[in-house]
C-alpha cells in the first residue's frame, strides 16, 4: 500500500494495479452445482431487486485518459448502482456506485468483480484496461468482467472532492503528514475536512466512505448481477476490501484471489513503518543496479547511495527546482521515487529523474507523480488522492499529534532516503482528527471467519510495500492457500507475463482448484 507524497496525492496509499491477460488457462469440463440463493438482509430488498440500466461508458470517464481507454474496447457497458449511504438507515439518503461490465464471450460462470487497489483506484478504468488485454483469455470467455468505483471514488456519486485541479498542479493542499514533510496546525486539519465536506456532498458522505461500507456495496452488486456467490479478484488495497467482504459475508463467497496482500493484524503505525522500510530496501536494490552504470547519479558505491541521494534532494526542501510548468520540491521528489520503486521496469525513470536534479530540473520525477495521480494531458486529475485520504480516515488508527511526530521519526529511521534533514516532527498532526466519524475498520480484521470456502493469496517475496510476511499472515487468517512468487514487485496476477502464476490463478478462479501447499513461482 503506497505511502507517497505528490502534488495531489500526498496520501499514504496503495498502487492501482490493472488486469492484463492470464495465459495458459483452460475452461472447466463441468461446473459445481449452484448453492442456494443468499437471503437478502432486511431493509435492502429494493436495492437487491433493482435492475441496472446499462449504457455506453462515455459519460463515466473523469479524464481524457480514461475516455481513450474506454473507447478502445468494444462491448463495454456502464451503469449506476443505487445503495444506501448509511446501511443502518436503508430508507434514508442514497448514493450511486459506478459499475463497468464486459459481458462474457462464452458460457458464463458468473461475474468476476475486481478491485485494482488504492484505496481510491478506479475499478472502471482497471476493468476497461483488462477488457483489452484479456480479450482472448478464458477469463473473459467464462466471466462477465466487472469493475466498480467504490463509493466516493471516480465516477461514483457523490465523489470525494477536496480541491481543484489547479491547486493539485501547485501541490497546494497536502492531505497527510505520513510520508511527507507537511506541517499542520489544528486549524489546518479542521479546514481540510470542511473543504472536503463542501465538495463531496456533506459531512454525512465523509462519514460513510470506509471499507466496511464499500464491502456492503459489493454484496448489493453481487445480488443485482444475479450471482448467488461472489467471485472476486482484489489487488493491493483490494486485498483489504476482499478480506473485509469475506469477514462480513463468508456465505456469499465463491472464489477470492487476493494479490499483493497486506497484513490484517498490523495497526497503522506498525504497517506504515514496515511499508517504508520495504521502500528503503527497494531503493537500495535500485541503487545497486544503478551503480553498474558509469553515469549513475547515485555513484558507484551502493552503500553510499542514500547519502548521495540525500545530498541531492534535501536542498529541495527550501529551494525547489523547475519542473514541467511547476516546481519539484522535496516531497514531490520523494513521491516520484516511491512511485517508481513499485516495479523494476520504472527504475530507469527514477535514475533519469535523479540525474535531472543534478542538472537543476525535476521534470521526470514530477511527471511520475502526475502519472500515478491520473493527471491527463489537459490538466484534469482523478480524485484518487482525495478518495484515498477519505477512505483511510475511516480505516486507519487515529493518531494524536505526539503519535504522529513519533511515526514521522520512525519512518525516517526506517527509510533514511526520505529524511529531509530538518526537524519536521512538530507539525505531523493526523489530518483526520476532525473527521465526522471515528474509524470503523478495526485492527485486526478478518479473523476467525467461519464458513469461508477456499481462497487464494498471492505474494511476491520482494514486494516493496506489502511485505511477503504480511501476506503469509493474511493467508493464515483466512485459511487461504498461498502462492509465493520469488522476485521483485507489487502484484503479479495482473501482469500476464508469468505462465506459472497465470495458470495457477486461472485454474483457481475458473475451476476453484487451489495450488498445493508450498506452491511457488519465480519471476
Secondary structure, 3 states (H helix, E strand, C coil): CCCCCCCCCCCCCCCECCCCCCCCCCCCCCCCCCCCCCCCCCCCHHHHCCCCCCECCHHHCCCHHHHHHHHHCCCEEEEEEEEECCHHHCCCCEEEEEEEEECCCCCCCEEEEEECECCCCCHHHHHHHHHHHCCCCHHHHHEEEEEEECCECCCCECECCCCCHHHHHHCCCCCCCCCCCCCCCHHHHHHHHHHHHHHHCCHHHHCCCCHHHHHHHHHHHHHHCCCCCEEEEEECHHHHHHHHHHHHCHHHEEEEEEECCCCCCCCHHHHHHHHHHHHHHHHHHHHHHHCCCCCCCCCCCHHHHHHHHHHHHHHHHCCCEEECCEEECHHHHHHHHHHHCCCHHHHHHHHHHHHHHHCCECHHHHHHHHHHHCCCCCCCCCCHHHHHHHHHHHHCCCCCHHHHHHHHHHHHHHCHHHCCCCCCCCCCCCCCCCCCCCCCCCCCCCCCCCCCCCCEEEEEEECCCCCHHHHHHHHHHHCCEEEEEEEECCCCCCCCCCHHHHHHHHHHHHHCCCCCCCCEEEC
